[in-house]
Amino acid sequence: MATFTLEEGKMEFGMGLHGEAGIKRVNLMSADETAVTILDLLIKDLPFKKGSEVIAIVNGYGATTRMEMFIVMRMIHKYLKEKGISIYSSEVGEFCTSQEMAGISITLIKLDEELKKYYDMPADSSGYIKF
């Protein structure tokens, strides 16, 4: 049984992983338009500024292909470069999923020297491995 429905040709921004209501429903957008819309919300929220350094994460919710996630990451790199925000590292994968859930989330982690030190350390867990 579906936990939510979207009309044909619509998409929702801010929807929760399990179908919790988002902030707005719009007509389907391209991957590039979607990435820019999400990035504008994220940049304004923290706020990120020219000169910020980030880790960029694209999470697929379960039904999104890796190719689609990499298309979004390509636009993240292009758009953040235009904004003067540098990407220290990129992560693309399914880190938090729900069965047959389509869509992506974008996370930007603002770095400082201390966080960068910890990020660069090796990690080995059931959900994430970094050498």
DSSP file (Angstrom, degrees, kcal/mol; ACC not computed):
  #  RESIDUE AA STRUCTURE BP1 BP2  ACC     N-H-->O    O-->H-N    N-H-->O    O-->H-N    TCO  KAPPA ALPHA  PHI   PSI    X-CA   Y-CA   Z-CA
    1    1 A M              0   0    0      0, 0.0     2,-0.1     0, 0.0     0, 0.0   0.000 360.0 360.0 360.0 130.0    0.0    0.0    0.0
    2    2 A A        -     0   0    0      1,-0.1     3,-0.1    17,-0.0    17,-0.0  -0.402 360.0-150.7 -69.5 141.9    1.4    3.4   -1.0
    3    3 A T  S    S+     0   0    0      1,-0.2     2,-0.3    -2,-0.1    -1,-0.1   0.588  79.3   0.8 -88.7 -11.5    2.1    5.9    1.8
    4    4 A F        -     0   0    0      2,-0.0     2,-0.4    16,-0.0    -1,-0.2  -0.971  65.3-138.4-162.2 166.0    1.4    8.9   -0.5
    5    5 A T        -     0   0    0     -2,-0.3     2,-0.4    14,-0.1     0, 0.0  -0.990   6.4-160.2-133.7 146.4    0.5    9.7   -4.1
    6    6 A L        -     0   0    0     -2,-0.4     3,-0.1     4,-0.1    -2,-0.0  -0.976  29.8-112.1-120.9 138.3    1.7   12.3   -6.5
    7    7 A E    >   -     0   0    0     -2,-0.4     3,-1.8     1,-0.1     0, 0.0  -0.310  49.6 -82.2 -63.9 153.2   -0.3   13.4   -9.5
    8    8 A E  T 3  S+     0   0    0      1,-0.3    -1,-0.1    19,-0.0     3,-0.1  -0.319 118.3  18.1 -55.3 133.8    1.1   12.4  -12.9
    9    9 A G  T 3  S+     0   0    0      1,-0.3    19,-2.5    -3,-0.1     2,-0.3   0.586 104.4 112.2  80.7  10.4    3.8   14.9  -14.0
   10   10 A K  E <   -A   27   0A   0     -3,-1.8     2,-0.3    17,-0.3    -1,-0.3  -0.783  41.4-173.4-114.8 158.6    4.4   16.3  -10.5
   11   11 A M  E     -A   26   0A   0     15,-2.5    15,-2.7    -2,-0.3     2,-0.4  -0.954  15.5-136.3-142.4 161.7    7.2   16.2   -8.0
   12   12 A E  E     -A   25   0A   0     -2,-0.3     2,-0.4    13,-0.2     3,-0.4  -0.972   5.8-145.8-127.4 135.4    7.6   17.3   -4.4
   13   13 A F  E    S+A   24   0A   0     11,-2.8    10,-2.9    -2,-0.4    11,-1.3  -0.818  84.0  14.7 -96.0 135.6   10.4   19.2   -2.7
   14   14 A G  S    S+     0   0    0     -2,-0.4    -1,-0.2     8,-0.3     2,-0.1   0.539  80.7 158.3  84.5   7.0   11.1   18.4    0.9
   15   15 A M        -     0   0    0     -3,-0.4    -1,-0.3     9,-0.1     6,-0.2  -0.396  43.2-114.2 -64.6 139.8    9.1   15.2    1.1
   16   16 A G    >   -     0   0    0      4,-2.3     3,-2.2     1,-0.1    -1,-0.1  -0.304  26.7-104.4 -71.5 160.2   10.2   13.0    3.9
   17   17 A L  T 3  S+     0   0    0      1,-0.3    -1,-0.1     2,-0.1    -2,-0.1   0.785 122.1  42.4 -55.2 -31.7   11.8    9.6    3.2
   18   18 A H  T 3  S-     0   0    0    -15,-0.0    -1,-0.3    83,-0.0    -2,-0.1   0.052 133.9 -81.8-108.7  24.8    8.6    7.8    4.2
   19   19 A G  S <  S+     0   0    0     -3,-2.2    -2,-0.1     1,-0.3     3,-0.1   0.555  71.0 161.6  93.3   8.1    6.2   10.2    2.4
   20   20 A E        -     0   0    0      1,-0.1    -4,-2.3   -16,-0.1    -1,-0.3  -0.353  54.0 -86.4 -61.0 144.3    5.9   12.9    4.9
   21   21 A A        -     0   0    0     -6,-0.2    -1,-0.1     1,-0.1     2,-0.0  -0.178  46.7-150.1 -57.5 141.6    4.6   16.1    3.3
   22   22 A G        -     0   0    0     -7,-0.1    -8,-0.3    -3,-0.1     3,-0.1  -0.039  27.9 -95.9 -94.8-159.8    7.1   18.4    1.7
   23   23 A I  S    S-     0   0    0    -10,-2.9     2,-0.3     1,-0.3    -9,-0.2   0.718  94.7  -0.7 -97.7 -24.4    7.2   22.1    1.2
   24   24 A K  E     -A   13   0A   0    -11,-1.3   -11,-2.8     2,-0.0     2,-0.4  -0.953  53.1-140.3-165.3 146.9    5.9   22.4   -2.3
   25   25 A R  E     +A   12   0A   0     -2,-0.3     2,-0.3   -13,-0.2   -13,-0.2  -0.914  32.3 168.5-106.6 136.2    4.6   20.3   -5.3
   26   26 A V  E     -A   11   0A   0    -15,-2.7   -15,-2.5    -2,-0.4     3,-0.1  -0.861  41.5 -79.9-137.6 169.0    5.6   21.4   -8.8
   27   27 A N  E    S-A   10   0A   0     -2,-0.3   -17,-0.3   -17,-0.2   -18,-0.1  -0.412  70.7 -76.4 -65.9 151.2    5.6   20.2  -12.3
   28   28 A L        -     0   0    0    -19,-2.5     2,-0.3    -2,-0.1    -1,-0.1  -0.179  55.8-162.1 -50.8 139.9    8.4   17.7  -13.1
   29   29 A M        -     0   0    0     -3,-0.1    -1,-0.1     1,-0.1    -3,-0.0  -0.828  22.6 -97.2-121.6 160.7   11.7   19.5  -13.6
   30   30 A S     >  -     0   0    0     -2,-0.3     4,-2.5     1,-0.1     5,-0.2  -0.257  40.0-105.7 -68.8 165.8   15.0   18.4  -15.2
   31   31 A A  H  > S+     0   0    0      1,-0.2     4,-2.6     2,-0.2     5,-0.2   0.902 122.5  50.5 -60.3 -41.2   17.7   17.0  -13.0
   32   32 A D  H  > S+     0   0    0      2,-0.2     4,-2.4     1,-0.2    -1,-0.2   0.929 111.4  46.7 -64.3 -45.1   19.7   20.3  -13.4
   33   33 A E  H  > S+     0   0    0      1,-0.2     4,-2.2     2,-0.2    -2,-0.2   0.892 113.1  50.4 -63.2 -39.3   16.7   22.4  -12.4
   34   34 A T  H  X S+     0   0    0     -4,-2.5     4,-2.3     2,-0.2     5,-0.2   0.932 110.3  48.9 -63.9 -46.4   16.0   20.2   -9.5
   35   35 A A  H  X S+     0   0    0     -4,-2.6     4,-2.9     1,-0.2    -2,-0.2   0.924 112.3  48.1 -60.5 -45.4   19.6   20.3   -8.2
   36   36 A V  H  X S+     0   0    0     -4,-2.4     4,-2.6     2,-0.2    -1,-0.2   0.900 110.5  51.8 -64.0 -41.0   19.7   24.2   -8.5
   37   37 A T  H  X S+     0   0    0     -4,-2.2     4,-1.6     2,-0.2    -1,-0.2   0.933 113.9  43.3 -61.0 -46.4   16.4   24.5   -6.7
   38   38 A I  H  X S+     0   0    0     -4,-2.3     4,-2.4     1,-0.2    -2,-0.2   0.926 113.7  51.3 -65.5 -45.0   17.6   22.3   -3.8
   39   39 A L  H  X S+     0   0    0     -4,-2.9     4,-3.3     1,-0.2     5,-0.3   0.899 106.2  54.2 -61.5 -41.0   21.0   24.0   -3.7
   40   40 A D  H  X S+     0   0    0     -4,-2.6     4,-1.9     1,-0.2    -1,-0.2   0.906 110.3  47.6 -59.8 -40.1   19.4   27.5   -3.6
   41   41 A L  H  X S+     0   0    0     -4,-1.6     4,-1.8    -5,-0.2    -2,-0.2   0.920 115.4  44.8 -65.2 -43.4   17.4   26.4   -0.5
   42   42 A L  H  X S+     0   0    0     -4,-2.4     4,-1.8     2,-0.2    -2,-0.2   0.919 111.8  50.9 -67.8 -44.6   20.5   24.9    1.2
   43   43 A I  H  <>S+     0   0    0     -4,-3.3     5,-2.0     1,-0.2    -1,-0.2   0.911 114.0  44.9 -60.7 -42.9   22.8   27.8    0.4
   44   44 A K  H  <5S+     0   0    0     -4,-1.9    -1,-0.2    -5,-0.3    -2,-0.2   0.857 109.5  57.6 -68.5 -35.4   20.3   30.3    1.9
   45   45 A D  H  <5S+     0   0    0     -4,-1.8    -2,-0.2    -5,-0.2    -1,-0.2   0.902 120.9  19.3 -68.4 -43.9   19.5   28.1    4.9
   46   46 A L  T  <5S-     0   0    0     -4,-1.8    -1,-0.2     2,-0.0    -2,-0.1   0.940 107.9-121.3 -68.4 -50.3   23.0   27.8    6.5
   47   47 A P  T   5 -     0   0    0      0, 0.0     2,-0.3     0, 0.0    -3,-0.2   0.669  33.1-162.7 -85.0 149.9   24.0   30.2    4.9
   48   48 A F      < -     0   0    0     -5,-2.0     2,-0.3    -6,-0.1    37,-0.1  -0.704  14.5-163.4 -87.4 148.4   26.9   29.1    2.7
   49   49 A K    >   -     0   0    0     -2,-0.3     3,-2.5    35,-0.1     2,-0.1  -0.848  33.8 -74.1-129.5 164.3   29.1   31.9    1.4
   50   50 A K  T 3  S+     0   0    0     -2,-0.3    35,-0.2     1,-0.3    34,-0.2  -0.385 122.7  32.0 -54.6 131.2   31.7   32.4   -1.3
   51   51 A G  T 3  S+     0   0    0     33,-3.3    -1,-0.3     1,-0.4    34,-0.2   0.233  86.5 135.5  98.5 -13.2   34.8   30.7    0.0
   52   52 A S    <   -     0   0    0     -3,-2.5    34,-2.3    32,-0.1     2,-0.4  -0.352  44.6-146.7 -64.8 150.0   33.0   28.0    1.9
   53   53 A E  E     +b   86   0B   0     58,-0.4    58,-3.2    32,-0.2     2,-0.3  -0.982  24.9 175.7-120.7 133.8   34.3   24.5    1.6
   54   54 A V  E     -bC  87 110B   0     32,-2.6    34,-3.0    -2,-0.4    35,-0.9  -0.877  37.0-128.1-135.5 160.9   31.9   21.6    1.7
   55   55 A I  E     -bC  89 109B   0     54,-1.7    54,-2.5    -2,-0.3     2,-0.5  -0.961  33.6-149.9-100.6 130.8   31.4   17.9    1.3
   56   56 A A  E     -bC  90 108B   0     33,-2.3    35,-2.6    -2,-0.5     2,-0.4  -0.905  14.1-172.4-107.4 127.8   28.5   17.3   -1.2
   57   57 A I  E     -bC  91 107B   0     50,-2.8    50,-2.5    -2,-0.5     2,-0.5  -0.975  11.3-167.7-123.5 130.1   26.4   14.2   -0.7
   58   58 A V  E     -bC  92 106B   0     33,-2.6    35,-2.1    -2,-0.4     2,-0.5  -0.981  12.6-167.4-113.4 121.0   23.7   12.9   -3.1
   59   59 A N  E     -bC  93 105B   0     46,-2.5    46,-2.0    -2,-0.5     2,-0.4  -0.916   9.7-149.3-108.6 130.9   21.5   10.2   -1.6
   60   60 A G  E     - C   0 104B   0     33,-2.0    36,-0.4    -2,-0.5    44,-0.2  -0.817  11.9-140.5 -95.3 141.1   19.2    8.1   -3.7
   61   61 A Y        -     0   0    0     42,-1.8    37,-3.1    -2,-0.4    40,-0.5   0.490  58.1 -79.5 -84.7  -1.8   16.1    6.9   -1.9
   62   62 A G  B    S+d  101   0C   0     41,-0.3    40,-0.2    35,-0.2    38,-0.1  -0.076 123.2  53.2 136.6 -38.3   16.0    3.4   -3.4
   63   63 A A  S    S+     0   0    0     38,-2.6     2,-0.4    40,-0.1    39,-0.2   0.325  81.8 102.3-110.2   5.9   14.5    3.6   -6.9
   64   64 A T  S    S-     0   0    0     37,-0.4    -2,-0.2    39,-0.2    -4,-0.1  -0.767  71.5-125.6 -92.8 133.3   16.9    6.3   -8.2
   65   65 A T     >  -     0   0    0     -2,-0.4     4,-2.0     1,-0.1     5,-0.1  -0.353  14.8-120.4 -76.7 157.7   19.6    5.1  -10.5
   66   66 A R  H  > S+     0   0    0      1,-0.2     4,-2.6     2,-0.2     5,-0.2   0.876 115.0  58.8 -62.1 -37.3   23.3    5.8   -9.9
   67   67 A M  H  > S+     0   0    0      1,-0.2     4,-2.0     2,-0.2    -1,-0.2   0.924 105.8  47.9 -58.6 -44.1   23.4    7.5  -13.3
   68   68 A E  H  > S+     0   0    0      1,-0.2     4,-1.9     2,-0.2    -1,-0.2   0.900 111.2  50.8 -63.2 -40.6   20.6    9.9  -12.2
   69   69 A M  H  X S+     0   0    0     -4,-2.0     4,-2.3     1,-0.2    -2,-0.2   0.894 109.8  49.8 -64.8 -39.1   22.5   10.6   -9.0
   70   70 A F  H  X S+     0   0    0     -4,-2.6     4,-2.3     2,-0.2    -1,-0.2   0.840 106.6  55.8 -69.6 -32.1   25.7   11.4  -10.9
   71   71 A I  H  X S+     0   0    0     -4,-2.0     4,-1.5    -5,-0.2    -1,-0.2   0.921 110.0  46.3 -62.2 -43.4   23.8   13.7  -13.2
   72   72 A V  H  X S+     0   0    0     -4,-1.9     4,-2.1     1,-0.2    -2,-0.2   0.920 111.0  51.8 -64.4 -43.7   22.7   15.7  -10.2
   73   73 A M  H  X S+     0   0    0     -4,-2.3     4,-2.4     1,-0.2    -2,-0.2   0.876 104.2  57.9 -62.2 -36.7   26.2   15.6   -8.7
   74   74 A R  H  X S+     0   0    0     -4,-2.3     4,-2.0     1,-0.2    -1,-0.2   0.926 109.0  44.9 -57.5 -44.4   27.6   17.0  -12.0
   75   75 A M  H  X S+     0   0    0     -4,-1.5     4,-3.1     2,-0.2     5,-0.3   0.864 108.0  57.7 -69.8 -35.1   25.3   20.0  -11.6
   76   76 A I  H  X S+     0   0    0     -4,-2.1     4,-2.6     1,-0.2     5,-0.3   0.941 108.4  47.1 -58.1 -46.7   26.2   20.4   -7.9
   77   77 A H  H  X S+     0   0    0     -4,-2.4     4,-1.7     1,-0.2    -2,-0.2   0.930 115.5  45.2 -61.2 -45.6   29.9   20.8   -8.9
   78   78 A K  H  X S+     0   0    0     -4,-2.0     4,-1.8    -5,-0.2    -2,-0.2   0.939 116.4  44.1 -63.4 -48.3   29.1   23.3  -11.7
   79   79 A Y  H  X S+     0   0    0     -4,-3.1     4,-1.4     1,-0.2    -2,-0.2   0.907 113.2  48.8 -69.3 -43.5   26.6   25.4   -9.6
   80   80 A L  H  X>S+     0   0    0     -4,-2.6     5,-2.8    -5,-0.3     4,-0.5   0.869 108.5  55.0 -66.6 -34.4   28.7   25.6   -6.5
   81   81 A K  H ><5S+     0   0    0     -4,-1.7     3,-1.2    -5,-0.3    -1,-0.2   0.922 106.4  51.6 -61.1 -43.0   31.8   26.6   -8.5
   82   82 A E  H 3<5S+     0   0    0     -4,-1.8    -1,-0.2     1,-0.3    -2,-0.2   0.834 110.5  49.4 -60.9 -32.5   29.8   29.4  -10.0
   83   83 A K  H 3<5S-     0   0    0     -4,-1.4    -1,-0.3     2,-0.2    -2,-0.2   0.476 117.6-113.0 -86.1  -3.9   28.9   30.5   -6.4
   84   84 A G  T <<5S+     0   0    0     -3,-1.2   -33,-3.3    -4,-0.5     2,-0.6   0.715  73.6 134.6  78.9  20.4   32.5   30.3   -5.2
   85   85 A I      < -     0   0    0     -5,-2.8     2,-0.3   -35,-0.2    -1,-0.3  -0.913  45.6-145.6-104.5 122.4   31.9   27.3   -2.9
   86   86 A S  E     -b   53   0B   0    -34,-2.3   -32,-2.6    -2,-0.6     2,-0.7  -0.649   4.3-136.7 -93.8 146.1   34.5   24.6   -3.2
   87   87 A I  E     -b   54   0B   0     -2,-0.3   -32,-0.2   -34,-0.2     3,-0.1  -0.886  15.9-175.7-102.0 116.5   33.8   20.9   -2.9
   88   88 A Y  E    S-     0   0B   0    -34,-3.0     2,-0.3    -2,-0.7   -33,-0.2   0.868  73.4  -6.9 -75.3 -39.8   36.4   19.1   -0.8
   89   89 A S  E     -b   55   0B   0    -35,-0.9   -33,-2.3     2,-0.0     2,-0.4  -0.990  61.8-143.0-156.3 153.7   34.8   15.7   -1.5
   90   90 A S  E     -b   56   0B   0     -2,-0.3     2,-0.4   -35,-0.2   -33,-0.2  -0.955   9.2-167.8-122.3 141.3   31.7   14.2   -3.1
   91   91 A E  E     -b   57   0B   0    -35,-2.6   -33,-2.6    -2,-0.4     2,-0.4  -0.998   6.2-179.9-127.5 129.5   29.7   11.2   -2.0
   92   92 A V  E     +b   58   0B   0     -2,-0.4     2,-0.3   -35,-0.2   -33,-0.2  -0.996  33.9  84.9-129.9 126.5   27.1    9.5   -4.2
   93   93 A G  E    S-b   59   0B   0    -35,-2.1   -33,-2.0    -2,-0.4     2,-0.8  -0.991  79.6 -66.6 172.5-172.2   25.1    6.5   -3.1
   94   94 A E        +     0   0    0     -2,-0.3     3,-0.2   -35,-0.2   -35,-0.1  -0.846  54.6 151.8-107.5  93.8   22.1    5.1   -1.2
   95   95 A F  S    S+     0   0    0     -2,-0.8     2,-0.3     1,-0.3    -1,-0.2   0.714  74.4  20.5 -95.9 -26.1   22.8    6.0    2.4
   96   96 A C  S    S+     0   0    0    -36,-0.4    -1,-0.3    -3,-0.2     2,-0.3  -0.906  82.1 170.3-147.2 113.0   19.2    6.2    3.6
   97   97 A T        -     0   0    0     -2,-0.3     2,-0.3    -3,-0.2   -35,-0.2  -0.780  26.0-157.3-127.7 165.2   16.5    4.4    1.5
   98   98 A S    >   -     0   0    0    -37,-3.1     3,-2.4    -2,-0.3   -35,-0.1  -0.989  49.7 -83.3-138.7 139.9   12.9    3.4    1.5
   99   99 A Q  T 3  S-     0   0    0     -2,-0.3     3,-0.1     1,-0.3   -37,-0.1  -0.157 107.8 -13.1 -52.1 122.3   11.5    0.6   -0.7
  100  100 A E  T 3  S+     0   0    0      1,-0.2     2,-0.5   -38,-0.1    -1,-0.3   0.658  91.6 153.0  61.4  20.8   10.8    1.8   -4.2
  101  101 A M  B <   -d   62   0C   0     -3,-2.4   -38,-2.6   -40,-0.5   -37,-0.4  -0.713  31.4-151.9 -83.0 122.9   11.1    5.5   -3.2
  102  102 A A        +     0   0    0     -2,-0.5     2,-0.2   -39,-0.2   -38,-0.0  -0.624  48.1  56.0 -90.4 152.7   12.2    7.6   -6.1
  103  103 A G        -     0   0    0     -2,-0.2   -42,-1.8     2,-0.0     2,-0.3  -0.611  64.1-106.1 122.7-180.0   14.1   10.9   -5.7
  104  104 A I  E     -C   60   0B   0    -44,-0.2     2,-0.4    -2,-0.2   -44,-0.2  -0.941  10.1-146.4-141.0 160.5   17.2   12.2   -4.2
  105  105 A S  E     -C   59   0B   0    -46,-2.0   -46,-2.5    -2,-0.3     2,-0.4  -0.967  12.7-149.9-124.2 150.7   18.4   14.3   -1.3
  106  106 A I  E     -C   58   0B   0     -2,-0.4     2,-0.4   -48,-0.2   -48,-0.2  -0.978  11.8-171.7-119.1 132.0   21.4   16.7   -1.3
  107  107 A T  E     -C   57   0B   0    -50,-2.5   -50,-2.8    -2,-0.4     2,-0.5  -0.985   6.1-166.4-122.8 133.3   23.5   17.3    1.8
  108  108 A L  E     -C   56   0B   0     -2,-0.4     2,-0.6   -52,-0.2   -52,-0.2  -0.986   5.7-162.6-117.0 122.4   26.2   20.0    2.0
  109  109 A I  E     -C   55   0B   0    -54,-2.5   -54,-1.7    -2,-0.5     2,-0.4  -0.919  16.2-138.0-106.1 115.6   28.4   19.7    5.0
  110  110 A K  E     -C   54   0B   0     -2,-0.6     2,-0.2   -56,-0.2   -56,-0.2  -0.593  26.2-146.9 -75.4 126.0   30.3   22.9    5.7
  111  111 A L        +     0   0    0    -58,-3.2   -58,-0.4    -2,-0.4     2,-0.3  -0.616  24.4 175.1 -97.9 151.0   33.9   22.1    6.6
  112  112 A D     >  -     0   0    0     -2,-0.2     4,-2.4   -60,-0.1     5,-0.2  -0.810  53.6 -88.7-131.8 179.7   36.5   23.6    8.9
  113  113 A E  H  > S+     0   0    0     -2,-0.3     4,-1.9     1,-0.2     5,-0.1   0.871 125.5  50.9 -62.3 -37.5   39.9   22.2    9.6
  114  114 A E  H  > S+     0   0    0      2,-0.2     4,-1.8     1,-0.2    -1,-0.2   0.947 112.5  44.8 -65.9 -48.0   38.7   20.1   12.5
  115  115 A L  H  > S+     0   0    0      1,-0.2     4,-2.7     2,-0.2    -2,-0.2   0.883 111.0  54.8 -63.3 -37.6   35.9   18.5   10.6
  116  116 A K  H  X S+     0   0    0     -4,-2.4     4,-2.1     1,-0.2    -1,-0.2   0.901 105.0  53.8 -62.0 -40.7   38.2   17.9    7.6
  117  117 A K  H  < S+     0   0    0     -4,-1.9     4,-0.4    -5,-0.2    -1,-0.2   0.925 112.8  42.9 -59.1 -45.7   40.6   16.0    9.9
  118  118 A Y  H >< S+     0   0    0     -4,-1.8     3,-1.1     1,-0.2    -2,-0.2   0.886 111.4  54.0 -70.6 -38.0   37.8   13.7   11.1
  119  119 A Y  H 3< S+     0   0    0     -4,-2.7    -1,-0.2     1,-0.2    -2,-0.2   0.873 104.7  55.8 -62.1 -36.3   36.4   13.2    7.6
  120  120 A D  T 3< S+     0   0    0     -4,-2.1    -1,-0.2    -5,-0.2    -2,-0.2   0.584  87.5 100.5 -75.3  -9.3   39.8   12.1    6.3
  121  121 A M  S <  S-     0   0    0     -3,-1.1    -3,-0.0    -4,-0.4     2,-0.0  -0.449  85.3 -98.3 -74.3 150.4   40.0    9.4    8.9
  122  122 A P        -     0   0    0      0, 0.0     2,-0.3     0, 0.0     9,-0.2  -0.337  40.7-169.6 -65.2 149.9   39.2    5.8    7.8
  123  123 A A  E     -E  130   0D   0      7,-2.7     7,-3.0    -3,-0.1     2,-0.3  -0.998  12.9-179.3-141.6 141.7   35.8    4.4    8.6
  124  124 A D  E     +E  129   0D   0     -2,-0.3     2,-0.3     5,-0.2     5,-0.2  -0.810  25.8 135.0-145.8  99.7   34.4    0.9    8.3
  125  125 A S        -     0   0    0      3,-2.5     3,-0.2    -2,-0.3    -2,-0.1  -0.817  66.8 -95.9-135.6 175.7   30.8    0.3    9.2
  126  126 A S  S    S+     0   0    0     -2,-0.3     3,-0.1     1,-0.2    -1,-0.0   0.787 123.5  35.2 -66.2 -26.3   27.8   -1.6    7.8
  127  127 A G  S    S+     0   0    0      1,-0.3     2,-0.3     0, 0.0    -1,-0.2   0.574 124.8  25.0-104.2 -10.8   26.5    1.6    6.1
  128  128 A Y        -     0   0    0     -3,-0.2    -3,-2.5     2,-0.0     2,-0.4  -0.962  53.2-172.8-159.4 133.7   29.7    3.4    5.1
  129  129 A I  E     +E  124   0D   0     -2,-0.3     2,-0.4    -5,-0.2    -5,-0.2  -0.998   8.4 173.4-129.8 132.5   33.3    2.6    4.3
  130  130 A K  E      E  123   0D   0     -7,-3.0    -7,-2.7    -2,-0.4    -2,-0.0  -0.988 360.0 360.0-138.9 128.3   36.1    5.1    3.7
  131  131 A F              0   0    0     -2,-0.4    -1,-0.1    -9,-0.2    -7,-0.0   0.404 360.0 360.0 -99.6 360.0   39.7    4.2    3.3
